[in-house]
Amino acid sequence: MIATINYQSTRAVVLNDVQTLLIADLGNVTDNDKAIATKLVLYLHKDGIQKAKIITFENYFSDYNSTIKYMLNNENEELAYSGKVLIHSIEGRFEFSGELDQGRLKAHSRAFPNTKDIIAKTTRYCTSWYRIDRIGEEIISVTFLFKTCEAENDSYGGVSGDSEGTGEWAIFPVQPQDKDKFTHFAPDGIMTVYQYNAARNSWNIIAIPLPELAIPNHAAHNQHLQHVQFPQHQQIVIGTQFTYQYNSFSGSWLAEPKIETDLTCLGLKKLVTSISTDAEFTTAVSSIKAAANADGFEHSITLGKDSNGKITQAPMNNGTSQYLVKTNTTWVGAFAAIHNHPNGTPMSAGDIYAAVSLNTLRPNFTTTFLVLPDGSMYALVVTDLEAAKAFVTDYPADQLPGYSPEFPNFIFDQIEAIQTSDMTYTSIEGKTKAISIILDKYNSGITLLKQDSNGNFNPIKMEETVQNGNTIYTPKPCN
């Protein structure tokens, strides 16, 4: 294979924010008589080449590199390629083939692992791999490919008409709508939740009840994650007790214990207050205040939890203005971030939209704390991520270059109307209450809290009544 590489053809293609592909023309090493073009694809990151694939095209196209990026990064953008694509491992093992029509999958095949078996008289665990052929989502055939054995990394190639294991594979609903979910129970008891992606005409795995611990790069503990084809950097699969996040640097899935949260009013009060009394939180707030007093800019510190549940803090991120600071999203066990508003403004639209993005990226990253110059503190908790994502989709932020995101006019005008009708809503606390009223009105899945004089963080919940034709809002008791 090395002798057939056309080094002069090598091109760099940015796959995502952590990986670059090096793509070179390759000879027909897969012995595919129909191949029009064969490419060697190397995944490159700062420490060198991470992994490699061999990708074969059976139809002519003017831009194979864009097609490769589309297939490997699971992008939803439109693609013009029509024809057949095959992906093999660097060892030449079959992994995927797809027949595309203007980028839409019509028929496809994937290599799937079956349940592990203990080989007799040994302690080795082996996995049988099968090729599953589909037209749309209808299974046409199941063919044995090869077997991999863990202890000595043995492999046994072979092809058979044996359809053993067909009961393992999900039969998907016909004519699904975009984002439809489907739950499949396999005979071995594994439950898998899929979500339909209309743009790619495919079902993507979004949740599997995985083992309680996944050891990176050790297939015995994360076998079912091998079902996730072409995972993106920081892609998340939710298990029963852990969430698993793909790390493109190491090519492995990392496990974080799921944080079970009491989302009742009293539960939120207890949870957020307990964070604020931790010594790491206290020192982080002091550091942010000191930095803000020195330069008048925004600063941010991310909080995480170690394997023992102890709160940790990331190094402080320093902003470049009164209105902009980046949040550390890669801190181990990240679950909350603290930042300040030097100009004394309330929790902003930008904070709210950013909080949804953070929670989408990291399932445990639910909480944002705000420190103001007068010493008052507020918090924001994403209590229902699906509702929050629906809210930001239905009411996307207005974003002007160089400015912080703002609510769209439909939401902004209603918040302004509350403030205009009652002067008590013009203070920082009042403006925060007005925002909370509208967030609750549109089922945003987001709760705002304020710290009281005793150090407790109380959820801001308001009841609406009409008196003499006027709309009145009063605090709702937390019980």
MIZA-25348 format. One line per field, with one value per residue (C-alpha): x, y, z negated; residue in three letters. Coordinates in steps of 0.2 Angstrom, whole numbers. Example, Ala and Ser with C-alpha at 12.3 -4.5 7.8 and 13.67 -1.06 7.14 Angstrom:
BEGIN
x c(62; 68)
y c(-22; -5)
z c(-39; -36)
aa c(ALA; SER)
END
This chain:
BEGIN
x c(0; 14; 21; 5; 3; 4; 12; 11; -8; -9; -21; -26; -44; -50; -62; -67; -60; -47; -43; -36; -37; -22; -30; -19; -22; -19; -18; -32; -27; -44; -45; -61; -63; -76; -65; -64; -53; -45; -40; -29; -36; -25; -33; -20; -19; -6; 3; 4; -7; -21; -29; -31; -45; -45; -60; -65; -77; -85; -92; -82; -84; -75; -72; -69; -61; -77; -87; -74; -76; -95; -95; -83; -89; -108; -112; -129; -125; -131; -119; -119; -110; -120; -112; -105; -93; -83; -73; -60; -49; -30; -29; -41; -56; -73; -82; -95; -102; -116; -125; -128; -140; -135; -128; -143; -141; -151; -143; -129; -120; -110; -99; -107; -100; -111; -111; -94; -91; -78; -68; -68; -53; -46; -49; -50; -65; -69; -81; -89; -92; -106; -110; -128; -135; -150; -160; -167; -168; -174; -162; -158; -144; -132; -115; -101; -85; -72; -69; -57; -50; -45; -31; -19; -28; -31; -43; -50; -57; -71; -87; -103; -121; -125; -138; -135; -138; -152; -162; -149; -153; -166; -181; -184; -201; -205; -207; -200; -200; -184; -179; -191; -185; -185; -181; -175; -173; -161; -163; -147; -157; -147; -159; -154; -162; -160; -165; -169; -159; -169; -154; -144; -158; -151; -154; -141; -138; -141; -142; -137; -138; -119; -109; -105; -87; -79; -61; -54; -47; -52; -66; -72; -79; -86; -91; -108; -100; -92; -110; -108; -101; -89; -92; -88; -77; -86; -101; -111; -120; -130; -129; -138; -126; -113; -112; -99; -90; -79; -62; -55; -37; -36; -50; -58; -74; -72; -85; -92; -104; -121; -127; -144; -153; -168; -176; -190; -190; -183; -171; -164; -162; -153; -142; -136; -134; -123; -111; -110; -104; -90; -72; -68; -83; -78; -60; -66; -78; -64; -52; -65; -68; -50; -47; -62; -57; -40; -45; -64; -66; -76; -68; -74; -69; -76; -80; -79; -80; -66; -69; -73; -86; -75; -77; -62; -59; -51; -38; -47; -51; -48; -60; -55; -69; -84; -95; -85; -76; -74; -79; -68; -78; -65; -62; -64; -81; -87; -104; -104; -96; -94; -92; -95; -103; -92; -105; -118; -130; -142; -141; -140; -148; -130; -128; -144; -141; -123; -129; -140; -125; -114; -127; -129; -110; -108; -124; -118; -114; -131; -127; -120; -116; -116; -106; -110; -100; -111; -108; -125; -125; -137; -138; -145; -149; -154; -168; -174; -162; -174; -186; -171; -165; -183; -184; -167; -173; -190; -183; -165; -154; -151; -133; -124; -105; -95; -110; -117; -132; -149; -166; -176; -189; -203; -196; -186; -202; -212; -198; -198; -217; -216; -202; -212; -228; -221; -205; -201; -194; -181; -169; -156; -167; -183; -176; -170; -188; -195; -184; -189; -207; -205; -193; -207; -221; -212; -207; -188; -182; -172; -173; -165; -160; -155; -144; -152; -144; -142; -132; -147; -150; -169; -177; -186; -204; -218; -237; -248; -264; -276; -283; -294; -288; -270; -258; -249; -234; -231; -217; -222; -218; -205; -213)
y c(0; 12; 10; 16; 32; 48; 60; 75; 73; 76; 89; 95; 97; 104; 91; 100; 111; 97; 87; 89; 76; 73; 65; 57; 47; 29; 14; 1; -8; -15; -24; -16; -17; -3; 10; 26; 34; 27; 39; 37; 47; 51; 59; 72; 81; 90; 74; 66; 54; 47; 34; 31; 25; 19; 27; 21; 30; 20; 36; 51; 67; 84; 86; 69; 78; 88; 71; 63; 78; 76; 57; 57; 73; 68; 86; 90; 102; 98; 87; 84; 67; 53; 36; 22; 25; 12; 14; 1; 1; 3; -16; -17; -23; -17; -4; 5; 7; 19; 22; 41; 51; 70; 66; 56; 38; 26; 10; 6; -7; -6; -18; -21; -31; -45; -50; -55; -74; -82; -94; -112; -116; -99; -82; -73; -63; -62; -52; -57; -44; -44; -34; -28; -23; -11; -2; 13; 5; -12; -26; -36; -47; -51; -58; -64; -54; -58; -61; -51; -58; -47; -55; -58; -46; -61; -59; -72; -66; -75; -73; -83; -84; -87; -75; -79; -63; -55; -54; -41; -28; -15; -14; 5; 13; 17; 35; 43; 62; 72; 70; 55; 43; 24; 12; -5; -20; -33; -51; -49; -36; -21; -6; 7; 24; 30; 47; 50; 62; 67; 76; 60; 48; 38; 33; 39; 31; 44; 33; 15; 8; 6; -3; 7; 10; 13; 11; 21; 10; -6; -14; -26; -11; 0; -13; -5; 12; 4; 5; 24; 26; 41; 50; 68; 76; 78; 68; 62; 45; 44; 28; 22; 29; 37; 49; 44; 58; 55; 62; 64; 67; 49; 41; 35; 37; 44; 41; 54; 49; 56; 69; 65; 82; 86; 99; 104; 122; 116; 104; 118; 129; 116; 111; 128; 134; 119; 123; 141; 136; 125; 132; 131; 141; 154; 156; 156; 171; 180; 178; 184; 200; 204; 202; 213; 226; 227; 228; 231; 216; 200; 184; 166; 151; 133; 121; 103; 87; 74; 55; 57; 70; 84; 101; 108; 124; 127; 141; 158; 164; 182; 192; 206; 218; 221; 210; 195; 181; 163; 148; 133; 119; 105; 105; 87; 85; 102; 106; 125; 141; 158; 174; 193; 208; 223; 235; 228; 221; 206; 189; 192; 184; 179; 170; 161; 155; 151; 140; 130; 127; 122; 109; 102; 100; 92; 84; 89; 107; 114; 129; 147; 159; 178; 190; 208; 223; 226; 208; 201; 184; 176; 158; 150; 132; 122; 111; 103; 102; 97; 111; 123; 118; 120; 137; 143; 135; 143; 160; 161; 175; 191; 192; 207; 206; 213; 213; 200; 190; 197; 190; 191; 205; 194; 189; 206; 216; 206; 208; 227; 228; 221; 233; 248; 243; 243; 253; 239; 229; 242; 237; 222; 211; 217; 215; 197; 194; 200; 188; 174; 177; 176; 161; 152; 158; 150; 134; 137; 124; 137; 143; 159; 161; 175; 173; 181; 189; 171; 165; 154; 154; 155; 151; 166; 160; 173; 170; 181; 188; 201; 215; 228; 224; 226; 211; 209; 197; 191; 179; 161; 152; 139; 123)
z c(0; -5; 13; 21; 11; 22; 10; 22; 22; 3; -3; -21; -25; -42; -49; -65; -78; -84; -68; -51; -37; -26; -10; 3; 19; 17; 28; 29; 13; 10; 27; 31; 50; 50; 41; 50; 35; 20; 6; -10; -24; -39; -55; -61; -77; -87; -93; -75; -65; -75; -64; -45; -33; -15; -5; 12; 24; 38; 48; 54; 44; 45; 26; 17; 2; -2; -1; -13; -25; -24; -27; -42; -51; -50; -43; -37; -23; -5; 5; 24; 24; 32; 32; 21; 7; -3; -19; -25; -39; -36; -38; -23; -34; -28; -38; -28; -10; -5; 11; 12; 23; 22; 4; -2; -7; 3; -2; -14; -23; -40; -50; -67; -81; -88; -107; -114; -117; -128; -118; -125; -136; -136; -144; -128; -123; -104; -94; -78; -65; -53; -37; -38; -21; -20; -7; -16; -33; -27; -31; -15; -22; -36; -32; -44; -40; -53; -72; -83; -99; -113; -122; -107; -95; -83; -69; -58; -41; -32; -22; -25; -20; -38; -45; -63; -74; -63; -79; -85; -72; -74; -61; -60; -57; -39; -33; -49; -52; -56; -74; -77; -90; -90; -104; -100; -112; -107; -112; -123; -133; -126; -123; -110; -107; -89; -82; -63; -53; -38; -29; -29; -29; -43; -61; -73; -90; -104; -120; -125; -143; -144; -157; -173; -168; -151; -150; -135; -121; -130; -119; -132; -142; -128; -115; -111; -108; -92; -85; -84; -66; -63; -80; -81; -93; -110; -104; -119; -122; -138; -148; -163; -176; -165; -150; -137; -127; -112; -112; -94; -101; -109; -98; -113; -124; -141; -155; -167; -181; -178; -191; -196; -201; -211; -199; -211; -218; -235; -226; -215; -231; -240; -225; -220; -238; -242; -227; -233; -251; -244; -247; -229; -224; -237; -231; -213; -216; -226; -211; -199; -209; -211; -193; -188; -200; -192; -174; -173; -161; -162; -169; -170; -180; -177; -191; -189; -200; -202; -203; -222; -219; -226; -217; -207; -198; -181; -178; -176; -158; -156; -145; -133; -137; -149; -138; -132; -140; -135; -145; -148; -141; -143; -161; -168; -176; -171; -178; -182; -177; -187; -178; -182; -173; -177; -172; -184; -171; -175; -167; -148; -133; -129; -145; -142; -125; -130; -144; -133; -121; -136; -142; -125; -124; -142; -149; -167; -163; -169; -180; -177; -191; -189; -201; -201; -207; -222; -228; -223; -214; -203; -195; -180; -179; -163; -171; -154; -140; -127; -131; -132; -115; -108; -115; -107; -91; -91; -96; -90; -96; -87; -84; -77; -74; -88; -100; -113; -107; -111; -112; -96; -96; -100; -117; -120; -117; -130; -143; -140; -141; -159; -164; -156; -165; -183; -188; -201; -186; -181; -195; -192; -202; -193; -176; -181; -187; -170; -160; -172; -168; -150; -151; -161; -149; -134; -143; -141; -153; -162; -180; -186; -205; -216; -232; -248; -263; -271; -256; -250; -231; -228; -212; -204; -201; -198; -198; -186; -191; -183; -195; -188; -171; -175; -175; -192; -195; -213; -220; -220; -236; -234; -241)
aa c(MET; ILE; ALA; THR; ILE; ASN; TYR; GLN; SER; THR; ARG; ALA; VAL; VAL; LEU; ASN; ASP; VAL; GLN; THR; LEU; LEU; ILE; ALA; ASP; LEU; GLY; ASN; VAL; THR; ASP; ASN; ASP; LYS; ALA; ILE; ALA; THR; LYS; LEU; VAL; LEU; TYR; LEU; HIS; LYS; ASP; GLY; ILE; GLN; LYS; ALA; LYS; ILE; ILE; THR; PHE; GLU; ASN; TYR; PHE; SER; ASP; TYR; ASN; SER; THR; ILE; LYS; TYR; MET; LEU; ASN; ASN; GLU; ASN; GLU; GLU; LEU; ALA; TYR; SER; GLY; LYS; VAL; LEU; ILE; HIS; SER; ILE; GLU; GLY; ARG; PHE; GLU; PHE; SER; GLY; GLU; LEU; ASP; GLN; GLY; ARG; LEU; LYS; ALA; HIS; SER; ARG; ALA; PHE; PRO; ASN; THR; LYS; ASP; ILE; ILE; ALA; LYS; THR; THR; ARG; TYR; CYS; THR; SER; TRP; TYR; ARG; ILE; ASP; ARG; ILE; GLY; GLU; GLU; ILE; ILE; SER; VAL; THR; PHE; LEU; PHE; LYS; THR; CYS; GLU; ALA; GLU; ASN; ASP; SER; TYR; GLY; GLY; VAL; SER; GLY; ASP; SER; GLU; GLY; THR; GLY; GLU; TRP; ALA; ILE; PHE; PRO; VAL; GLN; PRO; GLN; ASP; LYS; ASP; LYS; PHE; THR; HIS; PHE; ALA; PRO; ASP; GLY; ILE; MET; THR; VAL; TYR; GLN; TYR; ASN; ALA; ALA; ARG; ASN; SER; TRP; ASN; ILE; ILE; ALA; ILE; PRO; LEU; PRO; GLU; LEU; ALA; ILE; PRO; ASN; HIS; ALA; ALA; HIS; ASN; GLN; HIS; LEU; GLN; HIS; VAL; GLN; PHE; PRO; GLN; HIS; GLN; GLN; ILE; VAL; ILE; GLY; THR; GLN; PHE; THR; TYR; GLN; TYR; ASN; SER; PHE; SER; GLY; SER; TRP; LEU; ALA; GLU; PRO; LYS; ILE; GLU; THR; ASP; LEU; THR; CYS; LEU; GLY; LEU; LYS; LYS; LEU; VAL; THR; SER; ILE; SER; THR; ASP; ALA; GLU; PHE; THR; THR; ALA; VAL; SER; SER; ILE; LYS; ALA; ALA; ALA; ASN; ALA; ASP; GLY; PHE; GLU; HIS; SER; ILE; THR; LEU; GLY; LYS; ASP; SER; ASN; GLY; LYS; ILE; THR; GLN; ALA; PRO; MET; ASN; ASN; GLY; THR; SER; GLN; TYR; LEU; VAL; LYS; THR; ASN; THR; THR; TRP; VAL; GLY; ALA; PHE; ALA; ALA; ILE; HIS; ASN; HIS; PRO; ASN; GLY; THR; PRO; MET; SER; ALA; GLY; ASP; ILE; TYR; ALA; ALA; VAL; SER; LEU; ASN; THR; LEU; ARG; PRO; ASN; PHE; THR; THR; THR; PHE; LEU; VAL; LEU; PRO; ASP; GLY; SER; MET; TYR; ALA; LEU; VAL; VAL; THR; ASP; LEU; GLU; ALA; ALA; LYS; ALA; PHE; VAL; THR; ASP; TYR; PRO; ALA; ASP; GLN; LEU; PRO; GLY; TYR; SER; PRO; GLU; PHE; PRO; ASN; PHE; ILE; PHE; ASP; GLN; ILE; GLU; ALA; ILE; GLN; THR; SER; ASP; MET; THR; TYR; THR; SER; ILE; GLU; GLY; LYS; THR; LYS; ALA; ILE; SER; ILE; ILE; LEU; ASP; LYS; TYR; ASN; SER; GLY; ILE; THR; LEU; LEU; LYS; GLN; ASP; SER; ASN; GLY; ASN; PHE; ASN; PRO; ILE; LYS; MET; GLU; GLU; THR; VAL; GLN; ASN; GLY; ASN; THR; ILE; TYR; THR; PRO; LYS; PRO; CYS; ASN)
END
